[in-house]
Amino acid sequence: MKRFFENLQGGTDGQRIDALRDRKDGTHVSTLELFFDVVYVFAIGQISHELLGNLTWQGALEASMITIALWWVWIDTTWITNWFDPKKMPVRLMMIGLMGLSLIMSVAIPDAFGGRSEWFAITYVTIQVGRSALCLFMLGSNEQAATFARITAWALLTAPLWLAGGFIHGDAQFLLWGLALLIDSSAPALGYRVPKFGASTTKNWTIAGGHLAERCQLFIIVCLGESILLTGASLSYEKELTYAIALAFGAAFSISVMMWWVYFSRSGRAAEIFENAKDPGGMGRAYTYFHMPMVAGIVTMAVANEKVIAHPTGHVDPEFIWVAVGGAVLYMFGNAVFNSRITDAFPKRRTITLLAILTVVPFAHLLNPTIVMFWVLVPFVGLALLDGLTAPPPYKDLSGNRVQGDGSHGEPEQQVDIDGG
C-alpha cells in the first residue's frame, strides 16, 4: 500500500504523477506488456475466423478495417509503454484497464459491422482517448505533455466518427469508419499537427528504440503463433489423417516458419541500430507503419492454411487464390518496404520473391490447393536460404552513416550492397 501511494506522488521535470521510465534502469519489455499481448492472440484469431466465414469483397474490407484499427490500438499502447513505466502502479492499473477494454473490443469483432458495432466503437474510442488523456494528466507540465496534448486532440477528432459509425449500419458505417481510420493513420505522419500549435517532430519523440523494435518483433510472433494455432486446430478437426492432408499441413506450417525466418533474419540487427539512432522517433514511425501489411498478410495466410487443410485436393476457387497468394504478397510487400527503410539497399531479393509468388496466379485454377501452397512456399525458402548464406546489407542509423550488417561497428561503408535485403 505504501508503494502504491509513493507512485502517486509528483515526479521530476513537471510530472503530476511519477510515471515515466527511468532510462538508466533500462527499457526491457515488461511481463505486463507480454500479458497484455495475450488479448491480441485472441483478437487475431477472431479476425481470421471472421474472414474465413466471409470470403467476399465486403468481408475482406471489414477484416482490413478491423485489422488496421486493432493495430493502431496495439502500437499506440506500445509507444505509451516506451515512455511510461509499467512497473509503476498508475501505469500498471491503466494497462490492466486497457487490456480489459481490448478484450471487449475483440469479442465484438465477429459482429463489428452488425449487432455489436457500438461495442467495438465505444471500446475503441475509450481506449484511444482515455489512454492519451490519462498520460497527459500524469505528465503535468513535463516537456512531453505537448506531444500528448496533440495526440489527445487527434483522438478526440475521430471519436465522433467512430461512435456515429457504431450506431449506423450499411454504407454509412464503412464511410465513417474508413474516414476515421484514414485520420488515425495519418496523424503520426503529420506529426499530430494542431492549428496554431504546429506539429511535433520525430526528434521530440525520445523513445527507446530497442524496446519498440522488440515489441514489434513480439507482435509478429503473436500473429504467427495464432496462425500456427489455427493450423493445428484445423488439422485436429479432420477425422482421418490422409497423405493429402499431411502434405497440406506441411505446406501451411512451412509457410508460417518461412514468414518467421525472413523477418527475423534481418530485424535483429536493425533493433540494435534503432537503439543507438540519432533520430529513433523517425525509425519508430517506420516500424509503426510498415508492420501493418505484414500483420495483415499473416492474418490472411492463416485463412489459407485452414482452407488447404480442409480441402487439400479440391478445386482452387478465386477466394483461395486471394488468401493464399494475396496473403503472401501482402506480407512480402510489408517486409520489403520495411527492409528498404532500415537499410541502404533496395530490397531486390524480396521484390523477386514477391513476383515469383505472383506467377502462380494464371495457372492456379489448373492446380489443387496443396500445389498452390507449395508454389507459394518455394520462393520463401529460396529467400530464407539466400538470407542465411549472405551478410545483410548495411543498416541505417538515421544519422547519415552506414553500419555494417554483419554486426561489426567499424567505419561507415563506402559501398552499398544493392543485392541484399
C-alpha positions as CSV (number, residue, x, y, z in Angstrom):
1,M,0.0,0.0,0.0
2,K,2.8,2.4,0.9
3,R,4.4,1.7,-2.5
4,F,1.1,2.5,-4.2
5,F,0.9,5.9,-2.7
6,E,4.5,6.6,-3.4
7,N,3.8,6.1,-7.0
8,L,1.0,8.7,-6.9
9,Q,3.4,11.4,-5.8
10,G,4.6,14.0,-8.2
11,G,7.6,13.1,-10.3
12,T,10.5,15.1,-11.7
13,D,10.6,17.5,-14.6
14,G,7.0,18.7,-14.1
15,Q,5.2,15.3,-13.8
16,R,2.0,15.4,-12.0
17,I,2.4,11.7,-11.1
18,D,5.7,9.8,-11.2
19,A,5.1,7.5,-14.2
20,L,7.8,7.9,-16.8
21,R,10.5,5.2,-17.3
22,D,13.9,5.8,-15.8
23,R,16.0,5.2,-18.9
24,K,19.1,4.5,-16.7
25,D,17.4,1.3,-15.5
26,G,16.8,0.1,-19.0
27,T,13.7,-0.3,-21.1
28,H,13.2,-4.0,-21.3
29,V,9.8,-5.4,-22.2
30,S,7.9,-6.0,-19.0
31,T,5.9,-9.1,-18.1
32,L,2.8,-6.9,-18.0
33,E,3.3,-6.0,-21.7
34,L,3.6,-9.7,-22.6
35,F,0.4,-10.3,-20.6
36,F,-1.3,-7.5,-22.4
37,D,-0.5,-9.2,-25.7
38,V,-2.5,-12.3,-24.8
39,V,-5.7,-10.5,-25.6
40,Y,-4.3,-9.8,-29.1
41,V,-3.7,-13.5,-29.7
42,F,-7.5,-13.9,-29.3
43,A,-8.2,-10.8,-31.4
44,I,-6.1,-12.0,-34.4
45,G,-7.9,-15.4,-34.2
46,Q,-11.2,-13.6,-34.3
47,I,-10.3,-11.7,-37.4
48,S,-9.1,-14.9,-39.2
49,H,-12.2,-16.8,-38.3
50,E,-14.4,-13.9,-39.5
51,L,-12.6,-13.6,-42.8
52,L,-12.8,-17.4,-43.3
53,G,-16.5,-17.3,-42.9
54,N,-17.0,-14.3,-45.2
55,L,-14.5,-14.5,-48.1
56,T,-16.1,-11.8,-50.2
57,W,-15.0,-8.2,-51.1
58,Q,-17.1,-6.9,-48.2
59,G,-15.7,-9.5,-45.8
60,A,-12.1,-8.5,-47.0
61,L,-12.9,-4.8,-46.4
62,E,-14.3,-5.5,-43.0
63,A,-11.4,-7.6,-42.0
64,S,-8.9,-5.0,-43.3
65,M,-10.6,-2.2,-41.3
66,I,-10.7,-4.2,-38.1
67,T,-7.1,-5.2,-38.5
68,I,-5.9,-1.6,-39.0
69,A,-8.0,-0.5,-36.0
70,L,-6.6,-3.3,-33.9
71,W,-3.0,-2.4,-35.0
72,W,-3.4,1.2,-34.0
73,V,-4.7,0.3,-30.6
74,W,-1.8,-2.0,-30.0
75,I,1.0,0.1,-31.5
76,D,-0.2,3.3,-29.7
77,T,-0.2,1.4,-26.4
78,T,3.3,0.2,-27.2
79,W,4.5,3.7,-27.7
80,I,3.0,4.6,-24.3
81,T,4.8,1.8,-22.5
82,N,8.0,3.0,-24.2
83,W,7.6,6.3,-22.3
84,F,5.7,5.2,-19.2
85,D,6.9,2.5,-16.8
86,P,4.5,-0.5,-16.5
87,K,6.2,-1.3,-13.1
88,K,4.7,1.8,-11.6
89,M,1.3,1.4,-10.1
90,P,-0.7,4.1,-12.0
91,V,0.7,2.8,-15.3
92,R,0.0,-0.8,-14.3
93,L,-3.6,-0.1,-13.5
94,M,-4.0,1.8,-16.8
95,M,-2.6,-1.1,-18.7
96,I,-4.9,-3.6,-17.0
97,G,-7.9,-1.4,-17.8
98,L,-6.7,-1.1,-21.4
99,M,-6.4,-4.9,-21.5
100,G,-10.0,-5.4,-20.3
101,L,-11.3,-2.9,-22.9
102,S,-9.3,-4.6,-25.6
103,L,-10.8,-7.9,-24.7
104,I,-14.4,-6.5,-25.0
105,M,-13.4,-4.9,-28.4
106,S,-12.0,-8.3,-29.5
107,V,-15.2,-10.1,-28.5
108,A,-17.2,-7.6,-30.7
109,I,-15.0,-8.3,-33.8
110,P,-17.2,-11.0,-35.4
111,D,-20.2,-8.7,-35.4
112,A,-18.4,-5.4,-35.6
113,F,-20.4,-4.4,-38.7
114,G,-23.6,-5.8,-37.2
115,G,-25.2,-6.1,-33.8
116,R,-22.1,-5.3,-31.8
117,S,-20.7,-2.4,-33.8
118,E,-21.5,0.1,-31.0
119,W,-19.5,-2.0,-28.5
120,F,-16.5,-2.1,-30.9
121,A,-16.7,1.7,-31.4
122,I,-17.2,2.6,-27.7
123,T,-14.3,0.5,-26.6
124,Y,-12.0,1.7,-29.4
125,V,-12.8,5.3,-28.5
126,T,-12.4,4.8,-24.8
127,I,-9.0,3.2,-25.3
128,Q,-7.6,5.8,-27.6
129,V,-9.0,8.9,-25.9
130,G,-8.8,7.6,-22.4
131,R,-5.2,6.4,-22.6
132,S,-3.9,9.6,-24.1
133,A,-5.9,11.8,-21.6
134,L,-4.6,9.8,-18.7
135,C,-1.0,10.1,-19.9
136,L,-1.4,13.8,-20.4
137,F,-2.7,14.2,-16.9
138,M,0.2,12.2,-15.4
139,L,2.7,14.3,-17.4
140,G,1.6,17.6,-16.0
141,S,4.0,20.2,-17.3
142,N,6.6,17.8,-18.5
143,E,8.2,18.5,-21.8
144,Q,6.4,15.5,-23.4
145,A,3.0,17.0,-22.4
146,A,2.8,19.0,-25.7
147,T,3.1,15.8,-27.8
148,F,0.4,14.1,-25.8
149,A,-1.9,17.1,-26.0
150,R,-1.7,16.8,-29.8
151,I,-2.3,13.1,-29.6
152,T,-5.4,13.6,-27.4
153,A,-6.7,16.2,-29.8
154,W,-6.5,13.9,-32.8
155,A,-8.1,11.0,-30.8
156,L,-11.0,13.4,-29.9
157,L,-11.3,14.4,-33.6
158,T,-12.1,10.9,-34.8
159,A,-14.1,9.8,-31.8
160,P,-17.4,11.2,-33.2
161,L,-16.8,9.3,-36.4
162,W,-16.2,6.0,-34.6
163,L,-19.2,6.4,-32.4
164,A,-21.6,7.5,-35.2
165,G,-20.4,4.5,-37.3
166,G,-21.1,2.3,-34.3
167,F,-24.8,3.2,-34.3
168,I,-25.3,3.4,-38.1
169,H,-25.0,0.4,-40.3
170,G,-24.6,-0.2,-44.0
171,D,-22.5,2.0,-46.4
172,A,-22.6,4.9,-43.9
173,Q,-20.7,2.8,-41.4
174,F,-18.0,2.0,-43.9
175,L,-17.7,5.6,-44.9
176,L,-17.5,6.9,-41.3
177,W,-15.1,4.3,-40.0
178,G,-13.0,4.5,-43.2
179,L,-12.6,8.2,-42.7
180,A,-11.8,7.7,-39.0
181,L,-9.1,5.2,-39.9
182,L,-7.6,7.5,-42.5
183,I,-7.3,10.3,-40.0
184,D,-5.9,8.0,-37.3
185,S,-3.4,6.5,-39.7
186,S,-2.3,10.0,-41.0
187,A,-1.8,11.5,-37.6
188,P,1.8,10.2,-36.8
189,A,3.0,11.0,-40.4
190,L,1.6,14.6,-40.0
191,G,3.2,14.9,-36.5
192,Y,-0.2,15.3,-34.9
193,R,-0.3,18.8,-36.3
194,V,-2.7,21.1,-34.4
195,P,-3.7,24.6,-35.7
196,K,-1.7,27.4,-34.0
197,F,0.4,24.9,-32.2
198,G,2.1,23.3,-35.2
199,A,3.3,19.7,-35.4
200,S,5.5,17.5,-33.3
201,T,8.7,16.2,-34.9
202,T,10.2,12.8,-34.6
203,K,13.2,14.3,-32.7
204,N,10.8,15.2,-29.9
205,W,9.7,11.5,-29.6
206,T,12.5,10.5,-27.3
207,I,11.8,6.8,-27.4
208,A,14.0,3.8,-26.6
209,G,14.4,2.2,-30.0
210,G,15.3,-1.3,-28.8
211,H,12.1,-1.5,-26.7
212,L,9.8,-0.6,-29.6
213,A,11.7,-2.9,-32.0
214,E,11.4,-5.8,-29.6
215,R,7.7,-5.1,-29.1
216,C,7.0,-5.2,-32.8
217,Q,9.0,-8.4,-33.1
218,L,6.9,-9.9,-30.4
219,F,3.7,-8.9,-32.1
220,I,4.9,-10.7,-35.3
221,I,5.4,-13.7,-33.1
222,V,1.9,-13.3,-31.7
223,C,0.4,-13.2,-35.2
224,L,2.5,-16.2,-36.4
225,G,1.7,-18.1,-33.2
226,E,-2.0,-17.6,-33.8
227,S,-1.5,-18.8,-37.4
228,I,0.2,-22.0,-36.0
229,L,-2.7,-22.5,-33.5
230,L,-5.3,-22.2,-36.3
231,T,-3.3,-24.6,-38.5
232,G,-3.1,-27.1,-35.7
233,A,-6.8,-26.7,-34.8
234,S,-7.7,-27.3,-38.5
235,L,-5.7,-30.5,-38.5
236,S,-7.3,-31.7,-35.3
237,Y,-10.8,-31.3,-36.8
238,E,-10.0,-33.8,-39.5
239,K,-11.5,-37.2,-38.6
240,E,-8.9,-39.1,-40.8
241,L,-5.3,-38.1,-41.5
242,T,-4.6,-38.8,-45.1
243,Y,-1.4,-38.3,-47.1
244,A,-3.0,-35.3,-48.9
245,I,-3.9,-33.7,-45.6
246,A,-0.4,-34.3,-44.2
247,L,1.1,-32.6,-47.3
248,A,-1.3,-29.7,-47.0
249,F,-0.4,-29.4,-43.3
250,G,3.3,-29.5,-44.1
251,A,3.0,-26.7,-46.7
252,A,0.9,-24.5,-44.3
253,F,3.2,-25.0,-41.4
254,S,6.3,-24.4,-43.5
255,I,5.0,-21.1,-44.8
256,S,4.5,-19.9,-41.3
257,V,8.0,-20.9,-40.4
258,M,9.4,-19.1,-43.5
259,M,7.5,-15.9,-42.6
260,W,9.3,-16.0,-39.3
261,W,12.6,-16.8,-40.9
262,V,12.7,-14.0,-43.5
263,Y,11.6,-11.4,-40.9
264,F,14.0,-12.3,-38.1
265,S,16.9,-12.9,-40.5
266,R,17.1,-9.1,-40.8
267,S,15.2,-7.4,-37.9
268,G,17.5,-8.4,-35.1
269,R,20.5,-6.3,-36.1
270,A,18.1,-3.4,-37.0
271,A,16.9,-3.3,-33.4
272,E,20.4,-2.6,-32.2
273,I,20.8,0.2,-34.7
274,F,17.4,1.5,-33.7
275,E,18.5,1.7,-30.1
276,N,21.5,3.9,-31.0
277,A,20.0,6.0,-33.7
278,K,20.2,9.8,-33.5
279,D,16.6,10.0,-34.6
280,P,14.9,6.9,-33.1
281,G,11.5,8.6,-33.4
282,G,11.9,8.6,-37.2
283,M,12.7,4.9,-37.3
284,G,9.9,4.2,-34.8
285,R,7.5,5.7,-37.3
286,A,8.8,3.2,-39.9
287,Y,8.2,0.3,-37.5
288,T,4.7,1.8,-36.9
289,Y,3.6,1.9,-40.5
290,F,5.4,-0.9,-42.3
291,H,4.5,-3.7,-39.9
292,M,0.8,-3.2,-40.7
293,P,0.9,-5.1,-44.1
294,M,3.0,-7.9,-42.6
295,V,0.4,-8.3,-39.9
296,A,-2.4,-8.3,-42.4
297,G,-0.6,-10.8,-44.6
298,I,-0.1,-13.2,-41.7
299,V,-3.8,-13.0,-40.8
300,T,-4.8,-13.7,-44.4
301,M,-2.4,-16.6,-44.8
302,A,-3.9,-18.1,-41.6
303,V,-7.2,-18.4,-43.5
304,A,-5.4,-20.1,-46.5
305,N,-3.8,-22.6,-44.0
306,E,-7.3,-23.5,-42.7
307,K,-8.7,-23.9,-46.2
308,V,-5.9,-26.0,-47.6
309,I,-6.1,-28.5,-44.8
310,A,-9.9,-28.7,-45.1
311,H,-9.7,-29.3,-48.9
312,P,-6.2,-30.3,-49.9
313,T,-7.1,-31.7,-53.3
314,G,-10.2,-29.7,-54.1
315,H,-10.9,-27.1,-56.7
316,V,-8.9,-23.8,-56.5
317,D,-11.5,-21.1,-56.4
318,P,-10.8,-17.3,-56.7
319,E,-11.2,-16.9,-52.9
320,F,-8.4,-19.4,-52.2
321,I,-6.1,-17.6,-54.6
322,W,-6.9,-14.3,-52.9
323,V,-6.0,-15.6,-49.4
324,A,-3.0,-17.8,-50.3
325,V,-1.3,-15.6,-52.9
326,G,-2.7,-12.3,-51.7
327,G,-1.7,-13.0,-48.1
328,A,1.9,-14.0,-49.0
329,V,2.3,-11.0,-51.3
330,L,0.9,-8.6,-48.7
331,Y,3.4,-10.0,-46.1
332,M,6.3,-9.8,-48.5
333,F,5.4,-6.3,-49.6
334,G,5.5,-5.1,-46.0
335,N,8.7,-7.0,-45.4
336,A,10.4,-5.4,-48.5
337,V,9.3,-1.9,-47.7
338,F,10.3,-2.3,-44.0
339,N,13.8,-3.6,-45.1
340,S,14.3,-0.7,-47.6
341,R,13.5,1.7,-44.8
342,I,16.0,0.4,-42.3
343,T,18.8,-0.4,-44.8
344,D,20.7,1.3,-47.6
345,A,19.7,-1.4,-50.0
346,F,16.9,-1.7,-52.5
347,P,15.0,-5.0,-51.4
348,K,15.9,-6.8,-54.6
349,R,15.5,-10.3,-53.2
350,R,12.2,-9.6,-51.5
351,T,10.9,-8.0,-54.7
352,I,11.9,-11.0,-56.8
353,T,10.3,-13.3,-54.2
354,L,7.0,-11.3,-54.3
355,L,7.0,-11.5,-58.1
356,A,7.8,-15.2,-58.0
357,I,4.8,-15.9,-55.8
358,L,2.5,-14.0,-58.2
359,T,3.5,-16.3,-61.1
360,V,1.1,-18.9,-59.8
361,V,-2.0,-16.8,-60.4
362,P,-2.5,-17.5,-64.1
363,F,-2.2,-21.3,-63.5
364,A,-3.7,-21.7,-60.1
365,H,-7.1,-22.8,-61.4
366,L,-5.4,-25.8,-63.0
367,L,-3.8,-26.9,-59.8
368,N,-5.1,-28.1,-56.4
369,P,-4.8,-26.0,-53.2
370,T,-1.8,-28.0,-51.9
371,I,0.2,-27.4,-55.0
372,V,-0.6,-23.7,-54.9
373,M,0.6,-23.5,-51.3
374,F,3.9,-25.3,-52.2
375,W,4.3,-22.9,-55.2
376,V,4.0,-20.0,-52.6
377,L,6.4,-21.8,-50.3
378,V,9.3,-22.3,-52.7
379,P,10.2,-18.6,-53.2
380,F,10.1,-18.1,-49.4
381,V,12.5,-21.0,-48.9
382,G,14.8,-19.5,-51.6
383,L,14.8,-16.2,-49.9
384,A,15.5,-17.7,-46.5
385,L,18.5,-19.6,-47.9
386,L,19.9,-16.5,-49.5
387,D,19.5,-14.5,-46.3
388,G,21.3,-17.3,-44.4
389,L,24.2,-17.6,-46.8
390,T,25.0,-13.9,-47.2
391,A,25.6,-11.0,-45.0
392,P,22.8,-8.4,-44.7
393,P,23.2,-5.0,-46.4
394,P,24.3,-2.0,-44.3
395,Y,21.7,-0.7,-41.9
396,K,20.9,2.9,-41.4
397,D,21.4,4.7,-38.1
398,L,19.3,7.6,-39.4
399,S,22.3,10.0,-38.9
400,G,23.6,9.6,-42.5
401,N,26.1,6.9,-41.6
402,R,26.0,3.3,-42.6
403,V,26.5,0.4,-40.1
404,Q,27.7,-2.9,-41.4
405,G,25.1,-5.6,-41.4
406,D,27.4,-8.3,-40.2
407,G,27.3,-7.0,-36.7
408,S,30.6,-5.1,-36.7
409,H,30.9,-1.5,-35.6
410,G,33.7,-0.4,-38.0
411,E,34.0,2.7,-40.2
412,P,31.0,3.6,-42.3
413,E,31.0,1.7,-45.6
414,Q,31.6,3.5,-48.8
415,Q,29.9,0.8,-50.9
416,V,26.2,-0.1,-50.8
417,D,25.2,-3.7,-51.4
418,I,22.1,-3.3,-53.6
419,D,21.7,-7.0,-54.0
420,G,20.9,-7.6,-50.3
421,G,17.6,-7.2,-48.5
